[in-house]
Amino acid sequence: MKTKMNKTTKNNFVTYGIVILLFVIVQTLSATGNLSRLLTGLLVPLCVYTIAAVSLNLVVGFSGELSLGHAGFMCVGAYSSALFSHMTADALPSVPRFILAILVGAVVAGIFGILIGIPVLRLRGDYLAIVTLAFGEIIKNLINILYVGVDANGIHVATTSAGFKLAAGGKKIMKGALGISGTSALYKDIKGQFFLIGVILVLLTLFIVQNLVNSRSGRAIMSTRDNRIAAESVGINVTKYKLLAFTVSAALAGVAGVLYAHNLSMLKVSVFDYNMSILILVYVVLGGIGNLRGSMIAAIILYALPELLRGFANYRMLIYAIVLIVMMLFNWAPAARNWRSRMVEKFKGGKMKKEAA
């Protein structure tokens, strides 16, 4: 048991080390002027999609459920945090306001995770995927018609622009399909540190998910994935533990939404469609279901690749498709998996001989 715990802790620290190493490399390239404007613009979105992929892997990889509503939870976190930032812009300094915005986005998304998870997690397989996909579309369409503003009389909410009137000096925040504008401008003094904040949030997400997975609750979650009937037979509350994984995943998706919203000058609900949910699921599947490190690497490579290949014009998506196929074969083809296992055993055998000598 002691050896196992040491091995788990070592693997966790290797994952943290990869994130920190990538951060150091990027900072070094930026300080020496070798980082292009294109890559600089991709840094924060890379953190967003890494958080989203790692959090979705908790449901898909460790809980064994197929969820397609991740973009909906990101949308809830993004809009709730942006509303909070605008409403408290004159009352709080930037740093504590942003920390509270992250907490607001996580809590609101987590609450929606509980509300959706209680009825939805009684379903399985394709039925669960369809219902979570429908949830994401419902959230998107509801937010699309909301108008929210604040004036001397308090907060005003309407579902049509005609019925949305504010007193003199009032401030419109949510403008229906036009979304929320000017959120990033509220954080001009710390906007240059958003990549650092994103890396910290990635590390925090990895810490939460890895510790949950390696805990008693995490083992219960994985037991419901491996054999639901056997888990129920030994007294494990399957619905409870699946709801726990679903809620934590939703809250972390809300954190990704917060970072996404505050990095943009204009936030529109149209970006949080089912294509975003499927894109995040692709990162999870290609990186390896249940493999947090793989999800992180897949999200970084597959998000950055289309942008980096823009110079190839018509061949850009062809190269991207080939990379997807190669990654899928490398991760899931039996021959490739056997080769990886042999390489790992060979490396371990060589290391043991070296230590013995």
Buried (B, 14 or more C-beta within 10 A) or exposed (E): EEEEEEEEEEEBEEBBEBBEEBBEEBBEBBEEEEBEEEBEEBBBBBBBBBBBBBBBBBBBBBBBBBBBBBBBBBBBBBBBBBBBBBBBBEEBEBEEBBEBBBBBBBBBBBBBBBEBBEEBBEBEEEEBBEBBBBBBBEBBEEBBBBBBBBBEEEEBEBEEBEEBEBEEEBEBBBBBEBBBBBBBEBBEEBBEBBBBBBBBBBBBBBEBBBEBBBEEBBEBBBBBBEEBEEBBEEEBEBEEBBBBBBBBBBBBBBBBBBBBBBBBEEBBBEBBBBEBBEBBBBBBBBBBBBBBBBBBBBBBBBBBBEEBBEEEEEEBEEBBEEBBEEBBEBBEEEEBEEEEEEEEEEEEEEEEEEEEE
